[in-house]
Amino acid sequence: MNETFKTIARFQYSTEAQIIKGRLEAEGIKVFLSDHITIDTDPLVSNAIGGVKLKVLAHQAEEAELILESIKKYSVDDEGDKIVCPNCTNQEIKLYSTIKDVKSFVSFILGFVFGTLPFYTKHKYRCESCKTEFDLK
């Protein structure tokens, strides 16, 4: 039997792909990651080569896509409950990093010049519906 793989998802970093790979393998789906070693070696090329490709056997693709849909795609709090927007009560909330104050901007510039990770970043939540930015505390 000719076993062909079908790409069902792409990820910017291999850590995200490894987590999903483990979940799919636990469900008995054969998974193959493509380009993860290249991106682990140089993360800056991720967008240029299309990210880490998560591939499954073609005959298992539909089952794998259903599992992917069942996984929570949005932010949850420490108890595992979905975070709710304080403005519109939407539950499609994503976490992101922001550079809006002087301290985080200087940290970003130093990290860029010296090739290190930023020492200080501020994290906020953003509602996908009304674009409201907020903190949990």
OpenMM code with the backbone's topology and positions (N, CA, C; nanometers):
from openmm import Vec3, app, unit

residues = "MET ASN GLU THR PHE LYS THR ILE ALA ARG PHE GLN TYR SER THR GLU ALA GLN ILE ILE LYS GLY ARG LEU GLU ALA GLU GLY ILE LYS VAL PHE LEU SER ASP HIS ILE THR ILE ASP THR ASP PRO LEU VAL SER ASN ALA ILE GLY GLY VAL LYS LEU LYS VAL LEU ALA HIS GLN ALA GLU GLU ALA GLU LEU ILE LEU GLU SER ILE LYS LYS TYR SER VAL ASP ASP GLU GLY ASP LYS ILE VAL CYS PRO ASN CYS THR ASN GLN GLU ILE LYS LEU TYR SER THR ILE LYS ASP VAL LYS SER PHE VAL SER PHE ILE LEU GLY PHE VAL PHE GLY THR LEU PRO PHE TYR THR LYS HIS LYS TYR ARG CYS GLU SER CYS LYS THR GLU PHE ASP LEU LYS".split()
positions = [
    Vec3(0.0837, -0.1181, 0.0000),
    Vec3(0.0000, 0.0000, 0.0000),
    Vec3(0.0885, 0.1248, 0.0000),
    Vec3(0.0548, 0.2199, -0.0861),
    Vec3(0.1293, 0.3439, -0.0956),
    Vec3(0.0791, 0.4404, 0.0119),
    Vec3(0.1642, 0.4715, 0.1080),
    Vec3(0.1256, 0.5607, 0.2159),
    Vec3(0.1711, 0.7016, 0.1832),
    Vec3(0.0768, 0.7912, 0.1594),
    Vec3(0.1095, 0.9305, 0.1334),
    Vec3(0.0662, 1.0150, 0.2514),
    Vec3(0.1422, 1.1206, 0.2752),
    Vec3(0.1121, 1.2112, 0.3847),
    Vec3(0.0441, 1.3360, 0.3318),
    Vec3(-0.0434, 1.3937, 0.4137),
    Vec3(-0.1132, 1.5171, 0.3802),
    Vec3(-0.0845, 1.6194, 0.4902),
    Vec3(-0.0473, 1.7407, 0.4513),
    Vec3(-0.0235, 1.8480, 0.5474),
    Vec3(-0.1577, 1.8991, 0.5983),
    Vec3(-0.1760, 1.8933, 0.7315),
    Vec3(-0.3034, 1.9387, 0.7883),
    Vec3(-0.2879, 2.0655, 0.8725),
    Vec3(-0.1617, 2.1027, 0.9067),
    Vec3(-0.1404, 2.2237, 0.9864),
    Vec3(0.0029, 2.2723, 0.9682),
    Vec3(0.0214, 2.4011, 0.9921),
    Vec3(0.1549, 2.4621, 0.9893),
    Vec3(0.1730, 2.5423, 1.1173),
    Vec3(0.2951, 2.5398, 1.1701),
    Vec3(0.3248, 2.6093, 1.2945),
    Vec3(0.4516, 2.6914, 1.2767),
    Vec3(0.4584, 2.8037, 1.3460),
    Vec3(0.5767, 2.8886, 1.3341),
    Vec3(0.6967, 2.8242, 1.4036),
    Vec3(0.6744, 2.7564, 1.5145),
    Vec3(0.7834, 2.6939, 1.5891),
    Vec3(0.7548, 2.5452, 1.6098),
    Vec3(0.8607, 2.4691, 1.6232),
    Vec3(0.8440, 2.3240, 1.6345),
    Vec3(0.7841, 2.2810, 1.7681),
    Vec3(0.7959, 2.3621, 1.8720),
    Vec3(0.7387, 2.3227, 2.0008),
    Vec3(0.5874, 2.3090, 1.9923),
    Vec3(0.5237, 2.4010, 1.9216),
    Vec3(0.3785, 2.3913, 1.9031),
    Vec3(0.3431, 2.2631, 1.8274),
    Vec3(0.4196, 2.2358, 1.7232),
    Vec3(0.3947, 2.1173, 1.6409),
    Vec3(0.4170, 1.9891, 1.7207),
    Vec3(0.5170, 1.9867, 1.8076),
    Vec3(0.5466, 1.8676, 1.8874),
    Vec3(0.4323, 1.8362, 1.9835),
    Vec3(0.3716, 1.9396, 2.0387),
    Vec3(0.2591, 1.9181, 2.1312),
    Vec3(0.1414, 1.8552, 2.0574),
    Vec3(0.1077, 1.9110, 1.9420),
    Vec3(-0.0034, 1.8571, 1.8625),
    Vec3(0.0304, 1.7176, 1.8120),
    Vec3(0.1560, 1.6968, 1.7743),
    Vec3(0.1995, 1.5643, 1.7282),
    Vec3(0.1749, 1.4600, 1.8363),
    Vec3(0.2120, 1.4924, 1.9600),
    Vec3(0.1905, 1.3997, 2.0716),
    Vec3(0.0443, 1.3680, 2.0929),
    Vec3(-0.0408, 1.4689, 2.0804),
    Vec3(-0.1849, 1.4473, 2.0971),
    Vec3(-0.2390, 1.3546, 1.9887),
    Vec3(-0.1983, 1.3791, 1.8636),
    Vec3(-0.2472, 1.2957, 1.7539),
    Vec3(-0.1951, 1.1529, 1.7640),
    Vec3(-0.0701, 1.1368, 1.8031),
    Vec3(-0.0140, 1.0022, 1.8186),
    Vec3(-0.0843, 0.9267, 1.9309),
    Vec3(-0.1247, 0.9984, 2.0351),
    Vec3(-0.1990, 0.9345, 2.1440),
    Vec3(-0.3335, 0.8818, 2.0956),
    Vec3(-0.3861, 0.9398, 1.9895),
    Vec3(-0.5127, 0.8957, 1.9307),
    Vec3(-0.4914, 0.7895, 1.8232),
    Vec3(-0.3651, 0.7458, 1.8052),
    Vec3(-0.3367, 0.6400, 1.7083),
    Vec3(-0.3146, 0.6873, 1.5658),
    Vec3(-0.2867, 0.8156, 1.5488),
    Vec3(-0.2644, 0.8705, 1.4150),
    Vec3(-0.1142, 0.8813, 1.3902),
    Vec3(-0.0706, 0.8339, 1.2742),
    Vec3(0.0706, 0.8413, 1.2377),
    Vec3(0.1017, 0.9837, 1.1919),
    Vec3(0.2021, 1.0476, 1.2543),
    Vec3(0.2327, 1.1877, 1.2293),
    Vec3(0.3782, 1.2024, 1.1849),
    Vec3(0.3998, 1.2957, 1.0941),
    Vec3(0.5340, 1.3278, 1.0456),
    Vec3(0.5486, 1.4794, 1.0464),
    Vec3(0.6599, 1.5305, 1.0998),
    Vec3(0.6884, 1.6740, 1.0975),
    Vec3(0.7916, 1.7028, 0.9897),
    Vec3(0.7679, 1.8090, 0.9155),
    Vec3(0.8587, 1.8488, 0.8094),
    Vec3(0.9152, 1.9875, 0.8402),
    Vec3(1.0427, 2.0064, 0.8159),
    Vec3(1.1148, 2.1338, 0.8324),
    Vec3(1.1349, 2.1762, 0.9778),
    Vec3(1.1054, 2.0896, 1.0747),
    Vec3(1.1225, 2.1285, 1.2150),
    Vec3(1.2697, 2.1424, 1.2541),
    Vec3(1.3565, 2.0625, 1.1969),
    Vec3(1.4992, 2.0728, 1.2312),
    Vec3(1.5582, 2.2018, 1.1759),
    Vec3(1.5190, 2.2375, 1.0556),
    Vec3(1.5662, 2.3626, 0.9958),
    Vec3(1.5245, 2.4818, 1.0809),
    Vec3(1.3997, 2.4829, 1.1248),
    Vec3(1.3493, 2.5944, 1.2047),
    Vec3(1.4087, 2.5937, 1.3451),
    Vec3(1.4360, 2.4761, 1.4012),
    Vec3(1.5038, 2.4709, 1.5309),
    Vec3(1.6450, 2.5277, 1.5198),
    Vec3(1.7088, 2.5066, 1.4057),
    Vec3(1.8437, 2.5580, 1.3845),
    Vec3(1.8433, 2.7092, 1.3658),
    Vec3(1.7468, 2.7602, 1.2882),
    Vec3(1.7375, 2.9039, 1.2626),
    Vec3(1.5906, 2.9452, 1.2588),
    Vec3(1.5346, 2.9875, 1.3723),
    Vec3(1.3918, 3.0207, 1.3788),
    Vec3(1.3505, 3.1361, 1.2875),
    Vec3(1.4457, 3.2184, 1.2457),
    Vec3(1.4108, 3.3333, 1.1628),
    Vec3(1.3670, 3.2940, 1.0218),
    Vec3(1.3951, 3.1725, 0.9792),
    Vec3(1.3547, 3.1294, 0.8448),
    Vec3(1.2164, 3.0655, 0.8435),
    Vec3(1.1501, 3.0598, 0.9558),
    Vec3(1.0219, 2.9918, 0.9657),
    Vec3(0.9203, 3.0451, 0.8644),
    Vec3(0.9033, 3.1753, 0.8588),
    Vec3(0.8065, 3.2323, 0.7648),
    Vec3(0.8500, 3.2116, 0.6204),
    Vec3(0.9796, 3.2148, 0.5958),
    Vec3(1.0290, 3.2011, 0.4590),
    Vec3(1.0028, 3.0620, 0.4013),
    Vec3(1.0097, 2.9580, 0.4852),
    Vec3(0.9901, 2.8221, 0.4333),
    Vec3(0.8516, 2.7664, 0.4645),
    Vec3(0.7666, 2.8494, 0.5215),
    Vec3(0.6287, 2.8057, 0.5451),
    Vec3(0.6055, 2.7368, 0.6773),
    Vec3(0.6963, 2.7515, 0.7720),
    Vec3(0.6774, 2.6949, 0.9050),
    Vec3(0.6978, 2.5450, 0.9112),
    Vec3(0.6715, 2.4891, 1.0280),
    Vec3(0.6788, 2.3448, 1.0495),
    Vec3(0.5488, 2.2848, 0.9975),
    Vec3(0.5616, 2.1879, 0.9088),
    Vec3(0.4431, 2.1239, 0.8522),
    Vec3(0.4106, 1.9970, 0.9290),
    Vec3(0.2873, 1.9862, 0.9757),
    Vec3(0.2403, 1.8674, 1.0444),
    Vec3(0.1650, 1.7834, 0.9428),
    Vec3(0.2152, 1.6643, 0.9173),
    Vec3(0.1572, 1.5784, 0.8142),
    Vec3(0.1072, 1.4495, 0.8773),
    Vec3(-0.0022, 1.4002, 0.8232),
    Vec3(-0.0589, 1.2722, 0.8663),
    Vec3(-0.0859, 1.1884, 0.7425),
    Vec3(-0.1048, 1.0590, 0.7641),
    Vec3(-0.1412, 0.9733, 0.6512),
    Vec3(-0.2703, 1.0242, 0.5890),
    Vec3(-0.2767, 1.0220, 0.4567),
    Vec3(-0.3914, 1.0786, 0.3852),
    Vec3(-0.5240, 1.0182, 0.4304),
    Vec3(-0.5254, 0.8889, 0.4586),
    Vec3(-0.6522, 0.8270, 0.4995),
    Vec3(-0.6900, 0.8599, 0.6444),
    Vec3(-0.5977, 0.9199, 0.7221),
    Vec3(-0.6270, 0.9602, 0.8601),
    Vec3(-0.6457, 1.1117, 0.8727),
    Vec3(-0.6382, 1.1839, 0.7604),
    Vec3(-0.6418, 1.3300, 0.7639),
    Vec3(-0.7718, 1.3847, 0.8228),
    Vec3(-0.8829, 1.3294, 0.7844),
    Vec3(-1.0116, 1.3799, 0.8330),
    Vec3(-1.0244, 1.3622, 0.9841),
    Vec3(-0.9851, 1.2464, 1.0338),
    Vec3(-0.9892, 1.2207, 1.1785),
    Vec3(-0.8962, 1.3160, 1.2533),
    Vec3(-0.7769, 1.3392, 1.1982),
    Vec3(-0.6801, 1.4291, 1.2606),
    Vec3(-0.7312, 1.5728, 1.2631),
    Vec3(-0.7971, 1.6153, 1.1568),
    Vec3(-0.8520, 1.7509, 1.1531),
    Vec3(-0.9627, 1.7700, 1.2554),
    Vec3(-1.0418, 1.6666, 1.2802),
    Vec3(-1.1448, 1.6742, 1.3830),
    Vec3(-1.0835, 1.6890, 1.5218),
    Vec3(-0.9741, 1.6183, 1.5453),
    Vec3(-0.9037, 1.6295, 1.6737),
    Vec3(-0.8458, 1.7693, 1.6894),
    Vec3(-0.7866, 1.8236, 1.5827),
    Vec3(-0.7317, 1.9597, 1.5879),
    Vec3(-0.8408, 2.0618, 1.6208),
    Vec3(-0.9579, 2.0458, 1.5635),
    Vec3(-1.0685, 2.1375, 1.5908),
    Vec3(-1.1148, 2.1296, 1.7359),
    Vec3(-1.1002, 2.0118, 1.7964),
    Vec3(-1.1464, 1.9948, 1.9339),
    Vec3(-1.0517, 2.0562, 2.0364),
    Vec3(-0.9287, 2.0826, 1.9956),
    Vec3(-0.8302, 2.1414, 2.0868),
    Vec3(-0.8579, 2.2906, 2.1005),
    Vec3(-0.8536, 2.3410, 2.2225),
    Vec3(-0.8795, 2.4824, 2.2466),
    Vec3(-0.7741, 2.5668, 2.1761),
    Vec3(-0.8206, 2.6637, 2.0988),
    Vec3(-0.7305, 2.7504, 2.0245),
    Vec3(-0.7121, 2.8857, 2.0917),
    Vec3(-0.7885, 2.9115, 2.1940),
    Vec3(-0.7838, 3.0419, 2.2575),
    Vec3(-0.7374, 3.0307, 2.4019),
    Vec3(-0.7090, 3.1432, 2.4636),
    Vec3(-0.6503, 3.1487, 2.5966),
    Vec3(-0.7462, 3.0999, 2.7048),
    Vec3(-0.6864, 3.0346, 2.8042),
    Vec3(-0.7610, 2.9904, 2.9211),
    Vec3(-0.6891, 3.0404, 3.0461),
    Vec3(-0.7625, 3.0522, 3.1570),
    Vec3(-0.7012, 3.0964, 3.2815),
    Vec3(-0.6370, 2.9782, 3.3541),
    Vec3(-0.5895, 3.0008, 3.4753),
    Vec3(-0.5179, 2.8972, 3.5504),
    Vec3(-0.6061, 2.7769, 3.5849),
    Vec3(-0.7366, 2.7952, 3.5892),
    Vec3(-0.8281, 2.6853, 3.6195),
    Vec3(-0.8742, 2.6112, 3.4938),
    Vec3(-0.8310, 2.6585, 3.3760),
    Vec3(-0.8697, 2.5942, 3.2504),
    Vec3(-0.9969, 2.6487, 3.1897),
    Vec3(-1.0535, 2.7538, 3.2489),
    Vec3(-1.1742, 2.8162, 3.1943),
    Vec3(-1.1354, 2.9190, 3.0883),
    Vec3(-1.2191, 2.9322, 2.9867),
    Vec3(-1.1924, 3.0308, 2.8816),
    Vec3(-1.1936, 3.1712, 2.9394),
    Vec3(-1.1037, 3.2555, 2.8904),
    Vec3(-1.0991, 3.3952, 2.9313),
    Vec3(-1.2057, 3.4703, 2.8523),
    Vec3(-1.2776, 3.5584, 2.9196),
    Vec3(-1.3878, 3.6325, 2.8586),
    Vec3(-1.3491, 3.7795, 2.8448),
    Vec3(-1.3800, 3.8381, 2.7306),
    Vec3(-1.3533, 3.9800, 2.7063),
    Vec3(-1.4390, 4.0648, 2.7998),
    Vec3(-1.3786, 4.1615, 2.8700),
    Vec3(-1.4575, 4.2456, 2.9601),
    Vec3(-1.5481, 4.3438, 2.8852),
    Vec3(-1.5221, 4.3638, 2.7564),
    Vec3(-1.6001, 4.4600, 2.6782),
    Vec3(-1.7213, 4.3967, 2.6098),
    Vec3(-1.6997, 4.2827, 2.5411),
    Vec3(-1.8083, 4.2242, 2.4619),
    Vec3(-1.8440, 4.0806, 2.5039),
    Vec3(-1.7804, 4.0278, 2.6060),
    Vec3(-1.8011, 3.8923, 2.6605),
    Vec3(-1.7700, 3.7806, 2.5599),
    Vec3(-1.6946, 3.8101, 2.4560),
    Vec3(-1.6505, 3.7092, 2.3608),
    Vec3(-1.5443, 3.6208, 2.4277),
    Vec3(-1.5336, 3.4949, 2.3880),
    Vec3(-1.4357, 3.4037, 2.4473),
    Vec3(-1.3196, 3.3735, 2.3533),
    Vec3(-1.3104, 3.4428, 2.2425),
    Vec3(-1.1991, 3.4233, 2.1497),
    Vec3(-1.0895, 3.5238, 2.1837),
    Vec3(-1.0081, 3.4865, 2.2820),
    Vec3(-0.9053, 3.5747, 2.3367),
    Vec3(-0.7685, 3.5139, 2.3097),
    Vec3(-0.6737, 3.5968, 2.2650),
    Vec3(-0.5382, 3.5503, 2.2408),
    Vec3(-0.4383, 3.6310, 2.3226),
    Vec3(-0.3323, 3.5626, 2.3660),
    Vec3(-0.2243, 3.6266, 2.4390),
    Vec3(-0.1209, 3.6762, 2.3392),
    Vec3(-0.0674, 3.7951, 2.3600),
    Vec3(0.0380, 3.8465, 2.2736),
    Vec3(0.1340, 3.9322, 2.3545),
    Vec3(0.2513, 3.9557, 2.2985),
    Vec3(0.3527, 4.0404, 2.3610),
    Vec3(0.3446, 4.1788, 2.2992),
    Vec3(0.3671, 4.2778, 2.3805),
    Vec3(0.3579, 4.4146, 2.3319),
    Vec3(0.4812, 4.4953, 2.3704),
    Vec3(0.5147, 4.5909, 2.2870),
    Vec3(0.6248, 4.6823, 2.3149),
    Vec3(0.5655, 4.8220, 2.3076),
    Vec3(0.5111, 4.8686, 2.4209),
    Vec3(0.4452, 4.9991, 2.4213),
    Vec3(0.5061, 5.0971, 2.5202),
    Vec3(0.5901, 5.0491, 2.6099),
    Vec3(0.6509, 5.1432, 2.7036),
    Vec3(0.8010, 5.1510, 2.6777),
    Vec3(0.8670, 5.2464, 2.7405),
    Vec3(1.0087, 5.2726, 2.7172),
    Vec3(1.0951, 5.1532, 2.7584),
    Vec3(1.0637, 5.0923, 2.8714),
    Vec3(1.1445, 4.9813, 2.9215),
    Vec3(1.1442, 4.8634, 2.8239),
    Vec3(1.0291, 4.8273, 2.7711),
    Vec3(1.0242, 4.7155, 2.6773),
    Vec3(1.0867, 4.7521, 2.5431),
    Vec3(1.0757, 4.8788, 2.5015),
    Vec3(1.1374, 4.9223, 2.3757),
    Vec3(1.2891, 4.9172, 2.3852),
    Vec3(1.3452, 4.9670, 2.4939),
    Vec3(1.4912, 4.9635, 2.5132),
    Vec3(1.5389, 4.8187, 2.5194),
    Vec3(1.4643, 4.7330, 2.5875),
    Vec3(1.4995, 4.5920, 2.5956),
    Vec3(1.4980, 4.5277, 2.4573),
    Vec3(1.3985, 4.5630, 2.3769),
    Vec3(1.3898, 4.5093, 2.2411),
    Vec3(1.5097, 4.5532, 2.1575),
    Vec3(1.5452, 4.6812, 2.1644),
    Vec3(1.6592, 4.7338, 2.0866),
    Vec3(1.7884, 4.6654, 2.1291),
    Vec3(1.8114, 4.6527, 2.2600),
    Vec3(1.9324, 4.5858, 2.3084),
    Vec3(1.9363, 4.4400, 2.2641),
    Vec3(1.8241, 4.3733, 2.2712),
    Vec3(1.8165, 4.2346, 2.2266),
    Vec3(1.8440, 4.2221, 2.0783),
    Vec3(1.7936, 4.3158, 1.9999),
    Vec3(1.8154, 4.3138, 1.8556),
    Vec3(1.9623, 4.3403, 1.8222),
    Vec3(2.0223, 4.4390, 1.8873),
    Vec3(2.1626, 4.4748, 1.8593),
    Vec3(2.2580, 4.3636, 1.9007),
    Vec3(2.2359, 4.3047, 2.0170),
    Vec3(2.3284, 4.2039, 2.0689),
    Vec3(2.2874, 4.0606, 2.0367),
    Vec3(2.1790, 4.0433, 1.9664),
    Vec3(2.1369, 3.9095, 1.9247),
    Vec3(2.0893, 3.8216, 2.0390),
    Vec3(2.0318, 3.8829, 2.1405),
    Vec3(1.9798, 3.8067, 2.2552),
    Vec3(1.8290, 3.8238, 2.2624),
    Vec3(1.7676, 3.7464, 2.3471),
    Vec3(1.6243, 3.7609, 2.3669),
    Vec3(1.5961, 3.8843, 2.4505),
    Vec3(1.4803, 3.9465, 2.4328),
    Vec3(1.4479, 4.0627, 2.5162),
    Vec3(1.4375, 4.0238, 2.6631),
    Vec3(1.4840, 4.1120, 2.7495),
    Vec3(1.4813, 4.0870, 2.8929),
    Vec3(1.3460, 4.1228, 2.9532),
    Vec3(1.2733, 4.2107, 2.8867),
    Vec3(1.1467, 4.2578, 2.9426),
    Vec3(1.0442, 4.2717, 2.8310),
    Vec3(0.9362, 4.2026, 2.8429),
    Vec3(0.8231, 4.2207, 2.7515),
    Vec3(0.6961, 4.2215, 2.8350),
    Vec3(0.5971, 4.2883, 2.7853),
    Vec3(0.4697, 4.2952, 2.8548),
    Vec3(0.3692, 4.2109, 2.7773),
    Vec3(0.2967, 4.1266, 2.8477),
    Vec3(0.1971, 4.0412, 2.7853),
    Vec3(0.0577, 4.0935, 2.8142),
    Vec3(-0.0246, 4.0927, 2.7121),
    Vec3(-0.1640, 4.1347, 2.7248),
    Vec3(-0.2514, 4.0343, 2.6521),
    Vec3(-0.3799, 4.0453, 2.6768),
    Vec3(-0.4788, 3.9649, 2.6065),
    Vec3(-0.5536, 4.0563, 2.5106),
    Vec3(-0.5908, 4.0020, 2.3945),
    Vec3(-0.6666, 4.0790, 2.2960),
    Vec3(-0.7867, 3.9973, 2.2499),
    Vec3(-0.9015, 4.0619, 2.2500),
    Vec3(-1.0235, 3.9996, 2.2010),
    Vec3(-1.0197, 3.9984, 2.0483),
    Vec3(-1.0468, 3.8832, 1.9882),
    Vec3(-1.0456, 3.8717, 1.8424),
    Vec3(-1.1648, 3.9424, 1.7795),
    Vec3(-1.2692, 3.9651, 1.8556),
    Vec3(-1.3907, 4.0248, 1.8024),
    Vec3(-1.3852, 4.1780, 1.8045),
    Vec3(-1.3679, 4.2357, 1.9236),
    Vec3(-1.3717, 4.3817, 1.9346),
    Vec3(-1.2344, 4.4464, 1.9480),
    Vec3(-1.1277, 4.3649, 1.9481),
    Vec3(-0.9878, 4.4116, 1.9536),
    Vec3(-0.9536, 4.4850, 2.0833),
    Vec3(-1.0306, 4.4610, 2.1888),
    Vec3(-1.0014, 4.5201, 2.3197),
    Vec3(-0.8786, 4.4520, 2.3791),
    Vec3(-0.7852, 4.5308, 2.4313),
    Vec3(-0.6668, 4.4786, 2.4990),
    Vec3(-0.6880, 4.4915, 2.6486),
    Vec3(-0.6504, 4.3855, 2.7235),
    Vec3(-0.6717, 4.3894, 2.8673),
    Vec3(-0.5766, 4.2925, 2.9375),
    Vec3(-0.5620, 4.3142, 3.0694),
    Vec3(-0.4873, 4.2247, 3.1574),
    Vec3(-0.5885, 4.1468, 3.2401),
    Vec3(-0.5437, 4.0310, 3.2939),
    Vec3(-0.6341, 3.9539, 3.3782),
    Vec3(-0.6436, 4.0101, 3.5190),
    Vec3(-0.5397, 4.0738, 3.5658),
    Vec3(-0.5377, 4.1205, 3.7035),
    Vec3(-0.5926, 4.2595, 3.7159),
] * unit.nanometer
topology = app.Topology()
chain = topology.addChain("A")
for resn in residues:
    res = topology.addResidue(resn, chain)
    for name in ("N", "CA", "C"):
        topology.addAtom(name, app.Element.getBySymbol(name[0]), res)
